[in-house]
């Protein structure tokens, strides 16, 4: 994912918001850095997964949705591995 129309600073801010939303939705604890990482990595993961299905996300809103969905996927995988 090349941050489609979203700059680096915006990617960090949107990633932080997406990670925070996902951590609230999934009842997962984490700090600011963890939320930013979850959102950015989640957006990359979701873009790869949905890209294989022919679905693409673009712009700020798309990056937020992809980050949220990807972060939820990452949190769910981490919970499954810990058990």
C-alpha atoms as one frame of an Amber mdcrd trajectory, in Angstrom:
protein
   0.000   0.000   0.000   1.485   3.298  -1.014  -0.651   5.506   1.271  -2.959
   6.234  -1.684  -3.329  10.008  -1.546  -2.439  10.109   2.146   0.872  11.643
   3.265   3.122  10.218   5.963   1.884  12.519   8.730  -1.740  11.892   7.811
  -1.047   8.145   7.672   0.290   8.270  11.237  -2.688  10.303  12.472  -5.269
   8.187  10.659  -3.433   5.011  11.690  -3.537   6.125  15.310  -7.256   6.813
  15.080  -7.920   3.481  13.358  -5.825   1.606  15.933  -7.586   3.380  18.797
 -11.020   2.580  17.347 -10.044  -1.064  16.852  -8.619  -1.379  20.371 -11.871
   0.072  21.789 -14.008  -2.158  19.578 -12.030  -5.298  20.467 -11.550  -4.348
  24.167  -7.790  -4.444  23.821  -5.422  -2.331  25.872  -2.541  -0.457  24.345
  -0.774   2.841  24.297  -0.573   5.531  21.671   2.388   3.950  19.863   0.668
   0.558  19.787  -2.495   2.148  18.358  -0.531   3.917  15.615   1.334   0.720
  14.718  -1.875  -1.330  14.757  -3.601   1.171  12.475  -0.774   1.462   9.938
   0.093  -2.225   9.841  -3.613  -3.040   9.885  -4.196  -0.836   6.846  -1.404
  -2.613   5.006  -2.724  -6.056   5.976  -6.320  -5.187   5.061  -5.237  -3.666
   1.750  -3.340  -6.842   0.856  -6.187  -9.139   1.866  -8.907  -7.100   0.178
  -6.645  -6.481  -2.829  -6.626 -10.226  -3.435 -10.421 -10.088  -3.475 -10.441
  -7.153  -5.902 -11.525  -4.584  -3.308  -9.447  -1.415  -2.972  -9.470   1.414
  -0.457  -8.454   4.937  -1.393  -8.134   8.278   0.317  -8.437   9.194   3.966
 -11.706   7.413   4.682 -10.580   4.271   2.889  -7.313   4.283   4.815  -9.255
   4.649   8.090 -11.583   1.762   7.225  -8.696  -0.439   6.072  -6.698   0.420
   9.207  -9.644  -0.381  11.468 -10.427  -3.698   9.780  -6.774  -4.720   9.610
  -6.135  -3.782  13.235  -9.146  -5.860  14.302  -7.745  -8.797  12.321  -4.323
  -8.389  13.948  -5.833  -8.175  17.450  -7.909 -11.314  16.806  -4.849 -13.218
  15.543  -2.780 -12.089  18.549  -5.509 -13.284  20.919  -5.691 -16.658  19.162
  -1.920 -17.118  19.345  -1.763 -16.215  23.039  -4.321 -18.881  23.948
